[in-house]
Amino acid sequence: MERRKPFMQNVKVGGPATIFDIKVMLCYLLNSLKKPISAENLLNIMMSEELVNYFEYESAMAELCNNGQVEKFVDDSGEEFYKISSQGAALVVDLESSIAMSLKSRVVEAALKVLAFRQNEKENNVVISDAEGGGYNLSIEVPGTPQPLCKLQLYFPERLQAQMARDGFLTNPTLVYTAILCALTGDMTTLLTALKD
């Protein structure tokens, strides 16, 4: 088995130490998810926690696909997906113990965060647009029945600020919505409880 050291630029301490470890970690994650994941989401998971270098990730995924441990397919919309094969699942059973528990936790937590963010993106209407006279508007709409629960528009002078606010909302829209309601109704007890959780 190949055990060469990966290129570690932009990788946090505690990441996989060899290309072999990267492949085992990727198989572990895909096996843990129990369902296919888009190529974009899988890459975002790896990059969000700086688990691996982009080039090493691409190399490891290509090897896993070529060796039959991971299956790559395209859905009806043209989006690429990955899923673990039976061969890859067997690899996890044999080699999972070679992955540090802290790394397993990091990769699963990163997956949960990215997948929750993507789900929130689908469920909420959050748009950045050019503001009249310069700057940017961030429009947020929380869906509800029979009408939206909340519509909010915020102004930011810089696009980066608007993007950060957008990402902050999509990370935890329930907290933002709860904070707005509590602030408007003066319910500081519920707000403090929500912030602690």
N, C-alpha and C positions, 0 to 999 in steps of 0.2 A: 504494500500500500504506500502511496505517495505521501510523504510527511514534510514536504518543503514548507518553509516559512512563508506566509503570505505578505504582501505589501501592506504595511500597517498605517500608512498616512491616513489621517481623519478617522481613526479607530480608537475608541475609548479603551482604557486598560480593562482587562478582563474578558476581552473578546476572544474568539477562537484563535488558537495559536498556530494552526497549520491549515492548509487547503483541505486536508482530510477532515479536520474538525469543522470547518465551514460546511462541508457537504453533509456531515452527520447532523449538524445543527439545523440545516435547511430541511432535511428529511424529518427530523424530530418535530419541527414546527408544522410542516405540511401534514404529518401524521396526527398531530394534536388537534388540528383544525377540523379534521374529519370531513371536509368538503373542499371543492376546488376554490382557489383564490386567484384573483386577477394578477397578472404580471406586475401591473402598476402598484397594486396594494402590497404585494410581497416586497417589491423594491423599497417602497416607502417605509415598511416595517424595519427593514435592515438599515436604512439610512437614518431613520428618525432617532434611533438609539446609538448610532455610530457603531454598530455591531461588526461590520465588515467594510472594507474598501470597495467602491463600486466595481472596479475592474476585477477584483478577486471574486466578488459576488457573481458577476457575469460569467466568469470562467468556470466557477463551481457549478452554476446552473446548467451551463452547456454540457459539462461532463456528466452531470446527473441525468440529463435528458438523453445524451448519447449512450449512456450505460444502462438505460431503462429503469432507473430508480425513481425518476420523476417523469410524468407524462405532460406534454404541452399540447394544448388544443385551442382552437379559435371558436367562439360562440357565434350565434346568428348575427350579432351586431358587429362582428369583426374584432372583438376584444380578445386578447390572449389571456389564457388561464393556465395554471399549473395545478396538478394533483399528484399525490403520492401513488406509486404503483405498488403492487403486492411485493415486488422485489425491494422497493424502498422501505416499505413497512417492516419487512424482515430484517433489513439493515438496522433499523431503529431498535428492534428487539435485541439484536446482537450487540449493538454498540452504544446504546443510550447511556450506559453507565460511564462512558468516557467523557460525557459532557458534564461540566460542573453544574451543581444545582443552581448557583447564582446566575449562570448564563441561561439555563433553562427558564428561570423566572423572568429574566430580562427580556428574552425573546417572546415569551408568551404575553407578558404585560405590554410590550410594544405592539404586538398583534392586536390585543384587545383595544388599545387606544386608537390605533389607525382604523380598525374596522368600525369602531363606534363613531369616530369622526366622519367616516364615509357614509355611514347610515344617517347621521345627523344632517349631512349635506343633502341627502336624498329627501329627507322628511321636512326640511325647513327651506324657505326661500330667502337666501341671503345674497345680495347683489351689491357690487361696488360699481358706481357710475361717476362720470365727470360731473362736477357741480358747476352751475352757472357762475361765471366770474372767476373760476379757478378752484382748485381743491377737489375733494371727492366726497360723495354721499355714500353711506353704507345703509342699505335698506334691509330690514329684517322683518320677516313675516312668520309667525308661529301658527301652523295650521290648526284648525279646530272645526267643529261641526255645531251649528250650521254655518258659522263664519269664523274667520281667523281669530285666535285667542289674543294675538298681539300684533300690531304693526308699529314699527319704530324706524325712524330715519335719523341718522347721526351724520354730522359734517366733520371732515378731517382735512387739514391743510395738505397733508402728505399721503401719498398712496400707501406707503409702508405702514403708516399708523392705521389706515382703514383695513389693510390686510391683517394686521395683528389683532384688531378688534373683531374682524370676521372669524379668524381662527380661534380667538378666545371664546366667542359665542358658540362656534361649532364643537369646541372641546366639551362644553357642558351647557347646552341650551336650557336645561331644566333649572340650573342654578341661576342663570341670568334672568329667566322669566320669574322665578321665585323672588329674586332680589328686587326686581322692579315692582312686583305686587306688594311685597313687604314694605318697601320704601314708600310707596304711595298710600298704603293703609296704616302705616306706622307700627306694623307688627314686627318689632325688633327681636322678639324672642324667637320667632320662626326663622327670621333672617340669620341670627346667630347660630341656630341649630343647623340650618342649611350650609352655612359657611364651614362649620366644624366637620360635617359629613363630607 
